[in-house]
Every structure is written in structure tokens, then in C-alpha cells.
């Protein structure tokens, strides 16, 4: 079911927490901007999906001040989330997120500012950003796996769906066939003649996201199959990760230093994100086909939680 929103209500909610005079523009991004948003809830009625927005600030320091993920409910029912950003932080980005923002962002307030975004074509998305997209889904999945079971957690199942969709998106980016649309991804996968188990899982994940099937209709894959698919993707893209490991943190420090705020955020860089990615790669590579590895997974996956929360705080600054 496609969602319709009163943009004036969304703007009013944002203006209640952010001074309107400090705002340049407001955009809906993600599936909500593409008219593919489906509101999914877990067994306790807690919303799993949400409407995502970005608020473009006039000053980069206003964007960095009190940096957090803001949340509110639309009509007391639909969870909405937004972050503050500034064009300084995304104009030269080559990430899938910024490409999506450029191509599909839906402006609901202020002047158009996306002309400053340099990326024009999906083939310009950086290979590392494509791989990073998957890691950013795998780590929360491992955290969920440490605390829940597929049999009684829609949250875990939804997290798994996002992993498979991210792998499909990353592969399409690396093959220069990227489309921002879930429906396009689904259509292209359905066209494939002989489908692998991974393809079939991804098709069901996309159908769930597009409200074409329910959680009950989603066939949960064998845990060994899941780790096999994760291992295959991470192994095939390992060289991309290693290639762009050197200098990542140094480049961020240069950026900070150029804008006079290096010392303010220096303490946040004690856990380089590449180290965390390599930790995940090592962990996935050690998973075996026997029953014991699932127990091991439950124990080890929980160790990612603290690191992941720190990483999210770091990346929120950019």
C-alpha cells in the first residue's frame, strides 16, 4: 500500500525542533521519495520501517550541532526520521545514498540545492561505497541475531531482508546496472532464468519490502545458506575493501583540519571503520556448516553491538 503524506504536517513537525530560519531545504529520501514506502511492524506493533528525511542547514556548524537522528510520528502512526546535513558534507560524495538523494529526493521545503552534488551517473558510485552498503546491513543483522530467533522475531527477519537487498544493490552498482528502485531490482531478478537460492531469497525480501507478501509468507532460509551467501559476497569484494583501507581515516582528518574542527572530533576516531569491517569478514569466514557455529554466532555477534554504535555516531557527523 502506497503512503500519502501531508507535507505541511511534516514541515510543522520539523520546525517544532529546528529553527526554520536556519533551514535551507527539506527532502524526503529513500523509499518514501520513490513511493515505495511500506509500513511494516513487528509482533509487538513496533514499526520496523520509517519515512526518512534530510534537513539541509544554512551553516555546517548548525548541521553538526546536536547531531543526532531526530524522530517523530506522523498522525500518531507512522515513524518519521531525519538528520541535519550541509552541502559541504555531500557535494563530492560518491555514495549510493547521495546518488539516491540526487536522483529521487523529494523536496518538500525550500529551494533546490542538489545541483551542488557532483555525482551524475550510477557508474560514478565509488566501489568501496557499494561494499560498505552491505557491511552497514550485515553488522546490525549480527547484533539482532545475537538477541533474537527467526521463529519469534520479525525484526530479525526484516534485518535479514535488508542484508539481501543490500547485496543485490551492491552487485548492481559494481556491474554498472544500478537502479535506486526496489521494483526495478525485483523485476531484473525475476527475469533471470535459472535462479540461485540467494536470488530466490532476495526476491522474497524485495516482495516483503514492497508489501507483495507478508512475514508469514516469507520462507526463512537455512542459517548455513545465509552465511554461505554472506561469505561469498564478502570474499568476492575483499580486494575492494583492502584496496581502500590505507588513508581512509587520514582523509577524514584532513577534511576536519581544513574546516578547523579536527580536535573537536578527534576522540571519535579511535575505532576505524575498516577495522570493524575486517573483523566482520574474518568472523563470517570462520563460520562452518555444523550446528556449533550457530551457537558461536550468538556469542560473537553481540560483540559487534558496541563498536557499531560508535561507528554510527562517527558517521553521523558526515
C-alpha positions in Angstrom: 0.0 0.0 0.0 1.5 3.3 -1.1 1.6 6.0 1.6 0.4 9.6 1.1 1.6 12.4 3.3 0.5 16.0 4.1 3.9 17.8 3.6 2.7 20.7 5.7 2.3 18.4 8.7 5.9 17.1 8.1 7.3 20.6 7.9 5.5 21.7 11.0 6.9 18.8 13.0 10.4 19.6 11.9 10.0 23.3 12.6 9.0 22.4 16.2 12.5 21.1 16.9 14.7 23.0 14.3 14.6 26.8 13.9 13.0 27.4 10.5 15.3 30.4 9.9 18.3 28.1 10.0 17.0 25.7 7.4 17.6 25.9 3.6 15.6 22.9 2.3 13.9 19.7 3.4 13.8 16.5 1.4 12.1 13.1 1.7 14.6 10.4 0.8 14.7 6.6 0.4 11.7 4.5 -0.4 9.3 7.3 0.7 10.6 9.5 -2.1 10.2 6.7 -4.6 6.7 6.0 -3.5 7.8 2.5 -2.4 7.4 3.0 1.4 5.6 0.2 3.2 5.0 0.4 6.9 6.0 -2.9 8.5 5.6 -3.7 12.1 6.9 -6.5 14.4 4.8 -8.8 16.5 4.6 -6.2 19.2 3.3 -3.5 16.9 6.6 -1.6 16.8 7.3 -0.1 13.4 10.3 -1.6 11.5 10.2 0.8 8.5 10.1 4.5 8.5 9.9 7.7 6.4 13.4 9.2 6.0 14.2 12.8 5.5 17.1 15.2 5.5 17.1 18.8 6.6 19.7 20.9 4.8 21.1 23.6 7.1 22.5 27.1 6.2 25.6 26.6 8.2 27.8 23.5 8.5 28.2 24.1 12.2 24.5 24.2 12.6 24.4 20.9 10.9 27.0 19.4 13.3 25.5 20.9 16.4 23.4 18.4 18.4 23.9 15.9 15.6 21.5 13.0 16.1 18.7 11.1 14.5 15.5 13.1 15.1 12.3 11.1 15.3 8.6 11.9 15.4 5.3 10.3 14.5 3.1 11.4 11.6 -0.6 11.3 12.6 0.5 9.3 15.7 1.1 6.3 13.5 4.0 6.5 11.0 7.5 6.9 12.4 9.5 9.6 10.6 13.2 10.2 11.0 15.5 13.0 9.8 19.1 14.2 10.2 20.6 17.6 9.7 23.2 18.0 6.9 25.0 20.7 4.9 26.0 20.7 1.3 29.7 20.8 2.3 29.4 17.3 3.5 27.8 15.7 0.5 28.6 17.7 -2.7 31.6 15.5 -3.6 30.3 12.2 -2.2 30.1 9.2 -4.4 27.9 7.0 -2.2 24.6 5.3 -3.2 22.8 7.3 -0.5 23.8 10.6 -2.1 23.1 9.3 -5.6 19.7 8.3 -4.5 19.2 11.7 -2.9 20.3 13.4 -6.1 18.1 11.3 -8.4 15.0 10.7 -6.3 14.9 13.0 -3.3 11.5 14.7 -2.9 11.8 18.4 -1.9 9.0 19.5 0.5 10.5 22.8 1.5 12.9 25.5 0.3 15.0 26.0 -2.8 16.6 23.2 -4.9 20.2 22.5 -3.6 21.1 19.3 -5.3 22.8 21.0 -8.2 25.9 21.1 -6.0 26.1 17.3 -5.9 28.8 16.3 -8.4 27.7 12.6 -9.0 25.6 12.3 -12.1 25.6 8.6 -13.1 25.4 5.4 -11.1 28.7 4.3 -12.7 30.3 7.1 -10.7 29.4 5.5 -7.4 32.6 4.5 -5.6 33.2 0.7 -5.4 34.1 1.0 -1.7 30.8 2.7 -1.0 28.9 -0.2 -2.7 30.7 -2.7 -0.4 30.2 -0.5 2.6 26.4 -0.6 1.9 26.4 -4.3 2.7 28.6 -4.1 5.8 26.2 -1.5 7.2 23.4 -4.1 6.9 25.4 -7.1 8.0 26.6 -5.7 11.3 23.1 -4.8 12.6 21.9 -8.2 11.4 24.6 -9.9 13.5 23.6 -7.8 16.5 20.0 -8.8 16.0 21.0 -12.5 15.6 22.7 -12.4 18.9 19.5 -11.4 20.7 16.6 -12.9 18.7 15.4 -16.0 16.8 13.8 -16.1 13.4 10.9 -18.1 14.8 9.7 -15.3 17.0 11.2 -12.1 15.7 10.0 -10.1 12.7 12.7 -7.6 13.5 15.5 -10.1 12.8 13.7 -11.3 9.7 13.4 -7.7 8.4 17.1 -7.1 9.2 18.0 -10.2 7.1 15.8 -8.9 4.2 17.8 -5.7 4.2 21.1 -7.6 4.0 20.0 -9.5 0.9 18.6 -6.3 -0.7 21.9 -4.5 0.0 23.9 -7.3 -1.6 21.7 -7.1 -4.7 22.1 -3.3 -4.7 25.9 -3.5 -4.3 26.3 -6.1 -7.1 24.2 -4.0 -9.4 26.5 -1.0 -8.6 29.6 -3.0 -9.2 28.2 -4.2 -12.5 27.2 -0.7 -13.6 23.5 -1.7 -13.6 22.3 0.2 -10.5 18.7 1.3 -10.1 17.5 3.1 -6.9 14.2 1.3 -7.2 13.2 -1.8 -5.3 10.7 -2.6 -8.0 13.5 -2.4 -10.7 15.7 -4.7 -8.7 12.8 -7.2 -8.3 11.9 -7.1 -12.0 15.5 -7.7 -13.0 15.9 -10.7 -10.7 12.6 -12.2 -11.8 13.9 -12.0 -15.4 16.9 -14.3 -14.5 16.3 -17.8 -16.0 17.9 -20.2 -13.5 17.8 -18.6 -10.1 20.2 -19.4 -7.3 19.0 -19.8 -3.7 20.4 -16.4 -3.0 18.3 -14.9 -5.9 15.1 -16.5 -4.5 15.7 -15.2 -1.0 16.4 -11.7 -2.4 13.2 -11.8 -4.5 11.2 -12.6 -1.4 13.0 -9.9 0.6 12.0 -7.3 -2.1 8.5 -8.6 -2.2 8.2 -8.1 1.5 9.6 -4.6 1.3 7.1 -3.8 -1.5 4.2 -5.4 0.5 3.6 -8.1 -2.0 4.0 -10.9 0.6 3.6 -11.0 4.4 6.1 -12.1 7.1 4.3 -15.4 7.3 4.7 -16.0 3.6 8.5 -15.3 3.8 10.3 -18.6 3.8 13.2 -18.2 6.2 16.4 -19.6 4.7 18.7 -22.1 6.4 21.2 -20.3 8.6 24.0 -22.1 6.8 22.7 -20.7 3.5 22.7 -17.2 4.9 26.3 -17.4 6.0 27.3 -19.0 2.7 25.8 -16.1 0.8 27.4 -13.5 3.1 30.8 -15.3 2.8 30.6 -15.4 -1.0 29.9 -11.7 -1.3 32.4 -10.6 1.3 35.1 -12.8 -0.2 34.4 -11.6 -3.7 34.7 -8.0 -2.7 37.6 -8.3 -0.2 40.1 -6.8 -2.5 38.0 -3.6 -2.8 38.0 -3.3 1.0 41.7 -3.9 1.3 42.5 -1.5 -1.6 40.8 1.4 0.0 41.9 0.7 3.6 45.0 2.9 3.5 44.4 6.5 4.3 40.7 6.4 5.0 40.9 7.9 8.4 43.7 10.2 7.3 41.5 11.6 4.6 38.8 12.3 7.1 41.3 14.1 9.4 42.4 16.2 6.5 38.8 17.2 5.9 38.3 18.1 9.6 41.6 20.0 9.7 40.6 22.1 6.7 37.5 23.3 8.5 39.1 23.9 11.8 37.3 21.2 13.8 39.8 18.4 13.9 40.4 18.5 17.7 36.7 18.6 18.5 36.0 15.2 17.0 39.4 13.6 17.3 38.3 11.2 20.1 35.6 9.7 17.8 38.2 8.1 15.5 39.5 5.5 18.0 37.7 2.7 16.1 38.5 2.9 12.3 35.5 1.6 10.4 37.7 -0.6 8.2 39.0 -2.5 11.2 35.4 -3.3 12.1 34.7 -4.4 8.5 37.7 -6.7 8.5 36.5 -8.1 11.9 33.2 -9.0 10.3 34.9 -10.5 7.2 37.1 -12.7 9.5 34.1 -13.7 11.6 31.9 -14.7 8.6 34.9 -16.6 7.0 35.2 -18.8 10.1 31.5 -20.0 10.1 31.2 -23.7 9.4 28.4 -25.9 8.2 27.8 -27.7 11.5 25.4 -26.8 14.3 28.0 -25.4 16.7 28.7 -22.3 14.6 25.2 -21.0 15.2 25.8 -21.1 18.9 29.2 -19.4 18.3 27.4 -16.8 16.2 25.1 -15.9 19.0 28.0 -15.3 21.3 30.3 -13.4 19.0 27.7 -11.3 17.2 26.9 -9.4 20.4 30.5 -8.1 20.4 29.7 -6.0 17.3 27.0 -4.0 19.0 29.2 -1.6 21.0 31.5 -1.0 18.0 28.6 -0.4 15.7 27.0 2.2 17.9 30.3 4.1 18.0 30.7 3.9 14.2 27.1 5.2 13.7 28.0 8.2 15.9 31.1 8.9 13.9 29.4 8.7 10.5 26.5 10.9 11.7 29.0 13.7 11.6 29.4 13.4 7.9 
